[in-house]
C-alpha cells in the first residue's frame, strides 16, 4: 500500500496535507508521497513559485513526526515543457525531492486534459502522435524518476483510427533505455476512458521491456488515496510484476507486492 501521487491544496487538490495524513492512517498505508503539480507556465492548478519553499518546509515538518505509522516522501509532479529542460532541472535541484513524476499535459501550448470540448475539430490521430513524441522526449530528458499517467491523452475517451501497439512499443523501449519507472495510475477509472493509465496492453508491453513500476492514485482529495489499489495490484501480479519501486533522495529501491 504505497501511493506516490497525491495532490494537496497547494496545487489542485481539495485537502490539506493533514487531511491526507489522517486518511492514509485510516487506510493503513505503508508509504505515501505528496506530489503537487509544478509547471513553469504557472497555470492555476500548479504550485505558485512563492509556495515552493513553504511546500518544502511543510513536508520536512511532516517527515519529523515520529508518531506517523507510515513513511512520507516528498515528490513533485513536474510538467515537461520542451526546450525548458534547464529551467526544470534548476527547480528540481533546489527542491531536493525524493522523486520527480514527469508528466505531459501540454501539446503545442494546449492543456489537453482540462476541457473535453477542446478536442472538437482536432485530428485525434495527430494528437496521439504528438503526445507520444513528447512523452519520449520527456523520458530521454533525464529529468524524471517516474513517468506519470503514461497514456493520459486518452482521458476523455478520444482514440485514434490506428492501433496504438507500435506507439506503446516505442515508448516502452524509451522507458527502458532511460531506466525510468512508470506508474500504474488508477485515476483513469474515474474518467471517461474508464481504465488505468497505462492501459493493460501498454502495461504488458512495459513489463516485456522490463520497465519498473510504482503505484499512484492521482488523488485530488484525501478520500481518493489508494483508490482502486486492490484491482491495480491484482493487475500488476497478473502481468508478471512482483515488486514496485520506491524512492528516497531520488535513489530507487523495490518492495514486494
KEKE-3310 file (N, C-alpha, C; in steps of 0.2 Angstrom, whole numbers, plus 5000, padded with zeros to 4 digits):
npx = (5004:5007:5007:5011:5006:4999:4989:4988:4980:4990:4992:4981:4973:4960:4961:4971:4988:4987:4974:4976:4985:4978:4969:4977:4982:4970:4968:4978:4991:5007:5017:5017:5017:5018:5014:5013:5007:5019:5022:5030:5024:5015:5000:4984:4982:4994:5008:5011:5025:5030:5026:5035:5046:5038:5031:5041:5046:5034:5033:5045:5043:5032:5039:5046:5038:5036:5026:5019:5012:5017:5028:5033:5035:5043:5038:5036:5025:5030:5028:5033:5040:5045:5061:5064:5071:5082:5078:5068:5076:5084:5074:5070:5082:5084:5073:5076:5070:5062:5058:5053:5039:5037:5027:5016:5006:5003:5001:5009:5007:4994:4983:4978:4971:4961:4949:4936:4929:4938:4943:4936:4935:4948:4963:4963:4971:4983:4985:4988:5000:5008:5008:5014:5026:5031:5030:5041:5052:5051:5055:5068:5075:5081:5077:5067:5061:5050:5037:5022:5005:5005:4998:4989:4983:4971:4961:4948:4941:4944:4950:4963:4962:4970:4979:4987:4998:5011:5016:5015:5025:5037:5037:5039:5051:5059:5057:5064:5077:5080:5080:5069:5055:5038:5022:5008:4993:4979:4968:4962:4951:4940:4938:4932:4938:4939:4949:4964:4979:4995:4986:4980:4986:4997:5004:5008:5017:5026:5031:5036:5047:5054:5052:5052:5039:5028:5016:5001:4988:4984:4977:4966:4959:4958:4951:4952:4965:4975:4965:4956:4967:4968:4963:4972:4985:4982:4981:4994:5001:4996:5001:5014:5022:5032:5036:5037:5043:5051:5056:5070:5077:5079:5085:5082:5073:5066:5050:5041:5026)
npy = (4994:5008:5024:5036:5047:5061:5075:5091:5106:5115:5114:5108:5100:5096:5095:5097:5094:5088:5082:5072:5064:5059:5052:5042:5035:5029:5021:5012:5013:5010:5018:5035:5048:5065:5074:5087:5098:5105:5118:5127:5137:5141:5138:5139:5127:5124:5123:5139:5149:5156:5148:5137:5136:5136:5124:5114:5115:5112:5098:5094:5096:5087:5075:5074:5070:5059:5050:5045:5032:5027:5029:5045:5053:5066:5072:5078:5083:5086:5096:5092:5103:5106:5112:5119:5113:5115:5125:5118:5108:5116:5120:5107:5103:5113:5110:5098:5084:5068:5061:5063:5065:5064:5073:5075:5087:5096:5100:5108:5120:5119:5114:5099:5090:5096:5102:5094:5098:5104:5096:5095:5096:5093:5084:5068:5058:5064:5071:5060:5055:5067:5068:5056:5058:5069:5062:5053:5062:5068:5057:5054:5065:5065:5070:5065:5054:5045:5041:5049:5045:5037:5036:5047:5055:5049:5052:5058:5049:5049:5042:5036:5032:5022:5007:5007:5000:5000:5013:5011:5002:5009:5019:5011:5005:5017:5020:5010:5012:5024:5020:5022:5023:5018:5024:5015:5021:5025:5033:5035:5026:5033:5042:5047:5038:5026:5017:5011:5021:5016:5008:4991:4983:4992:4992:4978:4978:4986:4978:4968:4974:4976:4987:4996:4998:5008:5014:5025:5035:5047:5056:5069:5073:5068:5056:5049:5043:5029:5023:5011:5002:4988:4982:4986:4981:4968:4967:4970:4959:4949:4953:4950:4957:4958:4967:4984:5000:5011:5027:5037:5052:5053:5040:5024:5010:4993:4986:4971:4965)
npz = (5000:4994:4989:4978:4972:4976:4978:4985:4993:4989:4975:4964:4972:4984:4998:5014:5018:5031:5032:5022:5028:5039:5032:5026:5037:5041:5031:5032:5026:5020:5015:5008:4996:4994:4979:4972:4958:4948:4937:4924:4917:4926:4928:4935:4942:4947:4959:4966:4963:4974:4984:4984:4993:5006:5004:5003:5016:5024:5021:5026:5040:5042:5039:5051:5061:5073:5077:5066:5057:5045:5031:5024:5009:4999:4984:4968:4954:4939:4926:4909:4898:4882:4877:4889:4898:4906:4915:4921:4927:4936:4945:4951:4957:4967:4975:4981:4981:4985:4974:4957:4947:4930:4919:4904:4900:4890:4873:4861:4868:4872:4884:4886:4894:4901:4896:4888:4877:4869:4860:4849:4832:4830:4824:4830:4828:4825:4837:4846:4840:4842:4856:4860:4855:4863:4875:4874:4873:4885:4893:4888:4893:4905:4917:4925:4938:4937:4926:4923:4922:4909:4897:4896:4887:4882:4891:4890:4882:4868:4854:4842:4824:4822:4827:4843:4847:4841:4845:4859:4860:4856:4865:4877:4875:4875:4889:4895:4890:4896:4909:4918:4929:4927:4932:4938:4937:4945:4943:4931:4930:4935:4925:4908:4900:4907:4912:4918:4918:4913:4899:4900:4889:4886:4898:4899:4888:4893:4904:4897:4892:4903:4911:4926:4939:4948:4961:4960:4965:4960:4968:4971:4982:4999:5002:4991:4991:4987:4979:4971:4972:4976:4964:4956:4960:4959:4945:4942:4947:4939:4927:4929:4937:4951:4961:4967:4963:4975:4982:4989:4992:4978:4975:4970:4976:4979:4984:4988:4981)
capx = (5000:5011:5004:5016:5004:4994:4989:4985:4978:4995:4991:4974:4970:4955:4963:4977:4992:4985:4969:4978:4989:4973:4965:4982:4982:4964:4969:4984:4996:5014:5021:5014:5021:5015:5017:5009:5009:5024:5023:5034:5020:5011:4993:4980:4982:5001:5010:5014:5033:5031:5025:5040:5049:5033:5029:5047:5046:5029:5034:5050:5040:5028:5043:5049:5033:5038:5020:5016:5013:5019:5033:5031:5040:5042:5038:5033:5023:5033:5027:5038:5040:5051:5066:5064:5074:5087:5074:5065:5081:5085:5069:5070:5088:5083:5068:5079:5064:5063:5056:5050:5035:5037:5020:5015:4999:5003:5003:5009:5004:4987:4982:4974:4967:4957:4942:4935:4926:4943:4945:4932:4938:4956:4964:4964:4977:4989:4986:4991:5007:5012:5008:5019:5033:5033:5032:5048:5056:5052:5058:5075:5077:5085:5075:5062:5062:5044:5033:5016:4999:5009:4994:4983:4979:4965:4957:4941:4939:4945:4955:4965:4960:4975:4981:4992:5003:5018:5017:5017:5032:5042:5038:5042:5059:5062:5057:5069:5083:5081:5080:5064:5049:5031:5017:5001:4989:4972:4963:4958:4945:4935:4937:4928:4942:4937:4954:4970:4985:4993:4981:4983:4991:5003:5007:5011:5022:5032:5033:5041:5053:5057:5051:5049:5033:5026:5008:4999:4981:4982:4972:4965:4955:4960:4947:4954:4971:4975:4959:4957:4973:4967:4962:4979:4990:4980:4983:5002:5003:4994:5005:5020:5026:5032:5039:5036:5048:5050:5062:5072:5083:5080:5088:5077:5074:5060:5047:5037:5019)
capy = (5000:5014:5029:5041:5053:5064:5082:5095:5112:5119:5114:5107:5096:5099:5094:5099:5088:5085:5078:5067:5060:5056:5047:5037:5031:5025:5016:5008:5014:5009:5024:5039:5053:5071:5076:5093:5100:5111:5119:5133:5142:5143:5138:5139:5121:5122:5127:5145:5149:5159:5142:5132:5135:5133:5117:5110:5116:5108:5091:5092:5095:5080:5069:5073:5067:5052:5045:5043:5024:5026:5034:5050:5055:5072:5071:5083:5081:5091:5096:5093:5108:5106:5117:5122:5107:5118:5128:5112:5105:5120:5119:5101:5103:5117:5107:5092:5080:5061:5058:5068:5062:5069:5072:5079:5090:5102:5099:5115:5125:5117:5109:5094:5086:5101:5103:5089:5101:5107:5090:5095:5098:5092:5077:5064:5054:5069:5072:5054:5055:5072:5066:5051:5061:5072:5058:5050:5067:5069:5052:5055:5072:5063:5075:5062:5047:5042:5044:5050:5043:5037:5037:5051:5058:5045:5053:5060:5044:5050:5037:5037:5027:5017:5003:5010:4995:5002:5019:5008:4998:5014:5022:5006:5005:5023:5020:5005:5015:5029:5017:5026:5020:5021:5022:5012:5027:5022:5038:5034:5023:5038:5047:5044:5032:5021:5012:5013:5023:5015:5003:4984:4982:4996:4989:4972:4979:4989:4973:4964:4978:4976:4993:4995:5001:5010:5015:5031:5036:5054:5058:5076:5073:5063:5050:5045:5040:5022:5022:5005:4999:4981:4980:4988:4976:4961:4968:4970:4952:4945:4955:4947:4961:4955:4972:4991:5005:5016:5032:5041:5056:5051:5034:5019:5003:4990:4982:4966:4966)
capz = (5000:4993:4985:4977:4968:4980:4977:4991:4992:4986:4968:4963:4977:4988:5005:5016:5020:5037:5030:5018:5033:5043:5028:5024:5043:5041:5025:5034:5021:5022:5012:5004:4993:4991:4973:4969:4952:4946:4929:4924:4915:4932:4927:4941:4945:4949:4965:4964:4964:4981:4989:4983:5000:5011:5002:5006:5024:5027:5021:5031:5047:5042:5040:5058:5065:5075:5078:5060:5056:5038:5028:5020:5004:4996:4977:4964:4948:4936:4918:4904:4893:4878:4877:4895:4902:4910:4920:4925:4931:4942:4951:4954:4961:4973:4980:4984:4982:4985:4967:4952:4942:4924:4915:4899:4900:4885:4866:4857:4872:4873:4890:4883:4899:4905:4893:4883:4871:4865:4855:4843:4825:4830:4822:4835:4825:4826:4844:4849:4838:4845:4863:4862:4854:4869:4880:4873:4874:4892:4896:4887:4896:4911:4922:4930:4940:4936:4921:4926:4918:4903:4891:4898:4881:4881:4896:4888:4878:4861:4852:4835:4820:4821:4833:4847:4849:4839:4849:4865:4860:4855:4872:4882:4874:4878:4896:4897:4889:4901:4916:4921:4931:4926:4937:4937:4939:4945:4942:4924:4931:4936:4919:4903:4897:4911:4913:4921:4915:4906:4898:4901:4884:4887:4904:4897:4884:4898:4908:4892:4891:4910:4914:4933:4940:4955:4961:4961:4964:4957:4972:4972:4988:5003:5001:4985:4992:4986:4976:4967:4973:4976:4957:4952:4962:4955:4938:4941:4948:4933:4921:4930:4941:4958:4965:4964:4965:4980:4981:4994:4989:4971:4975:4969:4978:4977:4989:4985:4981)
cpx = (5004:5008:5008:5013:4998:4995:4986:4982:4983:4995:4983:4970:4965:4956:4970:4981:4990:4979:4971:4982:4984:4970:4970:4982:4976:4965:4975:4989:5003:5019:5016:5019:5017:5018:5013:5012:5014:5024:5025:5030:5015:5004:4990:4981:4989:5003:5013:5021:5034:5029:5030:5043:5044:5031:5035:5047:5040:5030:5040:5047:5036:5033:5046:5044:5034:5032:5017:5017:5015:5024:5030:5037:5038:5043:5035:5030:5025:5031:5033:5036:5046:5055:5066:5067:5078:5084:5071:5070:5083:5080:5069:5076:5087:5078:5071:5073:5066:5062:5053:5046:5035:5030:5020:5007:4998:5005:5003:5006:4997:4987:4977:4969:4963:4950:4941:4932:4932:4946:4941:4936:4946:4957:4967:4971:4984:4991:4990:4999:5011:5013:5014:5026:5035:5034:5039:5053:5057:5056:5066:5078:5082:5082:5071:5064:5056:5040:5026:5011:5001:5004:4988:4980:4973:4960:4950:4938:4939:4951:4957:4962:4964:4976:4987:4998:5010:5020:5019:5024:5038:5043:5041:5049:5062:5062:5063:5076:5085:5081:5075:5058:5043:5027:5011:4996:4982:4967:4959:4952:4939:4934:4934:4932:4940:4942:4960:4975:4991:4988:4984:4988:4998:5007:5011:5017:5028:5035:5038:5047:5057:5057:5049:5043:5032:5018:5007:4991:4979:4977:4972:4960:4957:4957:4949:4961:4970:4968:4960:4963:4973:4967:4969:4984:4988:4982:4991:5004:5001:4998:5012:5025:5026:5034:5037:5042:5046:5057:5063:5078:5084:5084:5082:5079:5067:5057:5042:5030:5016)
cpy = (5006:5018:5035:5047:5056:5071:5085:5102:5117:5119:5113:5102:5100:5099:5096:5093:5084:5080:5072:5062:5056:5050:5041:5033:5027:5019:5011:5007:5012:5015:5028:5045:5059:5073:5081:5095:5106:5112:5126:5138:5144:5143:5138:5133:5119:5126:5134:5145:5152:5153:5136:5130:5133:5126:5112:5110:5112:5101:5089:5091:5089:5075:5068:5071:5060:5047:5043:5035:5022:5031:5039:5053:5062:5071:5077:5080:5087:5091:5096:5098:5108:5112:5121:5117:5110:5121:5123:5109:5109:5120:5113:5101:5107:5114:5101:5087:5073:5058:5064:5063:5067:5067:5077:5081:5095:5099:5106:5120:5124:5112:5105:5090:5090:5101:5099:5092:5104:5102:5091:5099:5098:5085:5073:5060:5058:5070:5066:5054:5061:5071:5061:5053:5065:5068:5055:5056:5069:5063:5052:5061:5070:5067:5071:5055:5042:5045:5044:5048:5043:5038:5042:5055:5054:5047:5054:5055:5045:5045:5038:5032:5021:5013:5007:5006:4998:5008:5016:5005:5003:5017:5017:5006:5011:5023:5015:5008:5020:5026:5021:5021:5023:5020:5019:5017:5025:5027:5038:5030:5027:5043:5044:5038:5026:5015:5015:5017:5020:5009:4996:4982:4985:4993:4982:4973:4982:4983:4969:4967:4979:4983:4993:4999:5003:5012:5022:5032:5042:5057:5066:5078:5067:5056:5046:5042:5032:5019:5016:5001:4991:4978:4981:4983:4969:4961:4967:4963:4948:4947:4952:4951:4958:4961:4979:4995:5010:5021:5035:5045:5054:5044:5029:5013:5000:4986:4977:4967:4959)
cpz = (5000:4988:4984:4973:4971:4979:4983:4988:4988:4978:4967:4967:4981:4996:5007:5017:5026:5036:5026:5023:5037:5039:5027:5031:5043:5036:5027:5028:5024:5020:5008:5002:4991:4985:4969:4963:4952:4939:4928:4920:4920:4930:4934:4945:4948:4955:4962:4966:4971:4986:4988:4990:5005:5010:5005:5013:5027:5027:5025:5038:5047:5043:5047:5063:5067:5075:5072:5059:5049:5036:5024:5015:5001:4988:4974:4957:4943:4928:4914:4899:4888:4877:4883:4900:4907:4916:4924:4930:4937:4947:4954:4959:4967:4978:4984:4986:4983:4978:4963:4947:4936:4920:4909:4899:4894:4878:4863:4861:4874:4879:4889:4888:4903:4902:4887:4876:4866:4860:4849:4837:4826:4827:4828:4834:4827:4833:4847:4846:4841:4852:4864:4860:4860:4875:4880:4874:4881:4895:4894:4890:4902:4917:4927:4932:4938:4930:4923:4920:4911:4896:4892:4893:4879:4886:4895:4883:4870:4859:4844:4831:4819:4828:4837:4849:4847:4844:4856:4865:4860:4862:4877:4881:4876:4886:4898:4896:4894:4908:4920:4924:4929:4932:4934:4940:4939:4944:4936:4925:4932:4930:4913:4899:4901:4911:4916:4916:4917:4905:4899:4895:4884:4893:4902:4893:4888:4902:4903:4891:4898:4913:4921:4934:4947:4955:4963:4960:4960:4961:4973:4978:4993:5003:4996:4985:4991:4983:4971:4967:4973:4968:4954:4954:4959:4948:4937:4942:4942:4927:4922:4934:4948:4963:4962:4967:4971:4980:4988:4992:4982:4970:4975:4972:4977:4984:4985:4986:4982)
residu = (UNK:UNK:UNK:UNK:UNK:UNK:UNK:UNK:UNK:UNK:UNK:UNK:UNK:UNK:UNK:UNK:UNK:UNK:UNK:UNK:UNK:UNK:UNK:UNK:UNK:UNK:UNK:UNK:UNK:UNK:UNK:UNK:UNK:UNK:UNK:UNK:UNK:UNK:UNK:UNK:UNK:UNK:UNK:UNK:UNK:UNK:UNK:UNK:UNK:UNK:UNK:UNK:UNK:UNK:UNK:UNK:UNK:UNK:UNK:UNK:UNK:UNK:UNK:UNK:UNK:UNK:UNK:UNK:UNK:UNK:UNK:UNK:UNK:UNK:UNK:UNK:UNK:UNK:UNK:UNK:UNK:UNK:UNK:UNK:UNK:UNK:UNK:UNK:UNK:UNK:UNK:UNK:UNK:UNK:UNK:UNK:UNK:UNK:UNK:UNK:UNK:UNK:UNK:UNK:UNK:UNK:UNK:UNK:UNK:UNK:UNK:UNK:UNK:UNK:UNK:UNK:UNK:UNK:UNK:UNK:UNK:UNK:UNK:UNK:UNK:UNK:UNK:UNK:UNK:UNK:UNK:UNK:UNK:UNK:UNK:UNK:UNK:UNK:UNK:UNK:UNK:UNK:UNK:UNK:UNK:UNK:UNK:UNK:UNK:UNK:UNK:UNK:UNK:UNK:UNK:UNK:UNK:UNK:UNK:UNK:UNK:UNK:UNK:UNK:UNK:UNK:UNK:UNK:UNK:UNK:UNK:UNK:UNK:UNK:UNK:UNK:UNK:UNK:UNK:UNK:UNK:UNK:UNK:UNK:UNK:UNK:UNK:UNK:UNK:UNK:UNK:UNK:UNK:UNK:UNK:UNK:UNK:UNK:UNK:UNK:UNK:UNK:UNK:UNK:UNK:UNK:UNK:UNK:UNK:UNK:UNK:UNK:UNK:UNK:UNK:UNK:UNK:UNK:UNK:UNK:UNK:UNK:UNK:UNK:UNK:UNK:UNK:UNK:UNK:UNK:UNK:UNK:UNK:UNK:UNK:UNK:UNK:UNK:UNK:UNK:UNK:UNK:UNK:UNK:UNK:UNK:UNK:UNK:UNK:UNK:UNK:UNK:UNK:UNK:UNK:UNK:UNK)
# end
